[in-house]
Amino acid sequence: MKSTTLLITVFFAVNAGLLLSAFAVQSDAQDAKIRVAVVGLDHDHVWGLLSDLATDPQSEFVAIADAHPELVAKAKPQVPAAVKFYTDYVRMLDEAKPQAVIITTENDKHLEIVRECAKRHINVSTEKPMATNAADAREMERLANDAGIKLMVNYWNAWVPPSHALFHRVKDGDIGPGSSCSTGTKDRKRLASRRSLLRGYTIPRRMAPER
């Protein structure tokens, strides 16, 4: 059975080093830097990530794609002068030729960007939520598996020790089966959206944490 390339990375939008280590991009030399690009400046997490990418010794920050002039103007002083800016992310993928892309766009654009990256065998990390519905999430996983690329979601809670402990206590029957999920938001629209996604998508067994 083909193993999934859908991984959950352990970083919280401020540690580019962990992200780049997780990509494990093949290169001609072991010490070669990973060419990284960012698609979208819409997500708040991107602003902490820009400075990390600019200073991370494992990465070569090559490009940013975003069509909003005000966001581009805000980003330019925060990144090295060598970073190229594009309004069209597809053109950026073809010209800048990144090995890894970080998606920080509106949530409903994740699938189309992953599709373009998969065509070019470019590894991807996307901000959470992974997708706006279960069908898109599964299609993103399929695209990654078929292309042989890594697809990671910036959801650090999946791998922290308390989550591991809780997972195994439930699995071992210590506290009984889970019956509800708290999202930690008071926004009713977002809460309804998250509940809808949870009803439609179950994490595959192969993605569960290992002991």
N, C-alpha and C positions, 0 to 999 in steps of 0.2 A: 504494500500500500504506500502510495506517495505520501511522504510526511509533509505536514503543512508548513508553509513559510510564514504563516501569520504568527508573529511574536508580540509579546507585550514588553516594551522596553522600560527600564527603570530610571527615568529621569523626570524632573519636574520643571521643565522649561527653562532651567538655569544651568544645566550641566551637559554641555555639548559633548564632553569627553565620553561619558557613558553611552550616549547615543551613537557616537562614531565607533566605539569599540563593539557595540552590538551589531553594526552593519557588517563588519568583517569582510570588507570588499577585497576581492582578489586583485593583486597588483604585481607588477614585474619585480618589485623590490619590497622586502618586508617593511622597510621604513618609509615607503612612499606615502605621501599624504592623500587623503580621500577628498576628491573634488565634490564640494557640497553646494547646493543651490536652494534657495527658499522661494516657494510659490505662495504669494499672498501676504499682505501685511494687515489683514483684518483682525486676526486673533490677538488678544492682549499678551499672550505668552511670547509672541515673536520678539517683543522689545527686549526682554531679558536674554533671549536666545542669540540675538544679533551680536552682542558684545562677546558672548562665549565663543561663537563661531569665529569671530575675528581674531581671537587670541589663542584658540585651541591648537596645540602643536600637532595634532593628528589630522587637522583639516586644512584644506585650501578653499577658502570661501570665494566662489567664483561669480555668483550672480544672484539677482533677485528679480522676480517678475511680479509686477503689480500695476494696475491701470489707474490707480487713484493718485493724482499729482500731489495732493496734500500729504499722503502717507509716504510717498517716495521722497518728498522734501524733508520729512521728519527722519527718514531712515538714512539718508546719505551721510550726514555728519557722524553717524554711529558705526559706520563700517569703513574698511580700508578703501582707498581710492581705486584700487584695482578691481573692486567688485563692480560688475556691469549690471545696469538696470534695463529691464525689458518691460514693455506693456503687454506682450504676447508670450505666455509661458511656453507654448509649443515651439516657437522660434528660439526661445532661450534653451530648451532641451536640446535642440538640434545644433545650435551654435556654441553654447558654453560647454556642452557635453559633460554634465555632472555625473558622478557615480552614485550619488545619493541626493534625494530631494526631501525637504521638509515642507509639508503642506500646512499652511496657516491661513486658509481661506474660509469663506462661509462654508458651513457644514454640507450643504447640498451640492457643492462642487467637488467633493472628495473623489467620488467615483470616476468622473470624467478625467481627472488629473492622474489618478492611479492607472487608468486605461492607457493614457499616453505614455506614462513612465514604463509600464509593462511592455509596450511595443518596442521600447528602446532598451529594455533590460536594465532599468535604473531602480535601485533600491529606494524604498519610501518609508518615511515616518509621517503620520498624520496626527493632528490634534484630535482629542476626544470632543464629541462623540465620533466614533469611527465613521458612521453614516447616519442618515436621517430615517432609515428604515432597515428591516432585516434583510430584505432582498438585495439592497445595495451592498450591505456588509458582506453577504455571501458571494456576491459577484466580485467584489474587491479581493476576497480570499481566493476565488477561482483564478482570477487574472494573475495574481501573484504566484500561485502554484504552477500555473501553466508556463509562466515566463521564467520561473526559477529565481525569482527575486525575493528579497525580504520586505515584508510589510509590517510595520510596527505602529502601535497606537500609544500616544503619550498618556498612559493611564497608570501612574506609578503605584497606586494602591494595590494593584493585582499581585505585586511581588514583595511587598514589605512583610516583615516577620509576623505582625499581628494578623494579617490576612491569611498567611500560611497556617498559623495556629488555628484560626477559626475554621478554615477549610477542612483541615484534618480532624478537628473535633466533630464537625458535622458528619464527615465521611465515616468516622469510626463509631458514630452513634452515641457519642458522649452527651450531646445536648439535643438530639432529635433533629428532624428535617427542618430546613428553613421554610418559612411560610410567608414572609413579607420582605420588602426591601425599602430602606429609607434612603431618599435621594439627597437629603440635606439642602433642600431649596424651598423657599416660601413662594416662589413664582409659580402660580397655578398652571400657566401655559406650559412652562418647561416641565413641570411635574407630570402633567398629562402626557406630554410627548415622550418622556422617559419611560413611563409605565407602559405606553403603547409599544415602545421598542422592546422592553423586557418581555412582554407577552409574546412578541413575534420571533424572538431570537434567543436560543439557548446556547451557551458556550459549549463547543464540542468537547468531549471527554479528553481528547488529546491536547487541549489547551490548558487543562487543569494543572495547578502547581505540583511539582514532584516533591517527594519527601527529601 
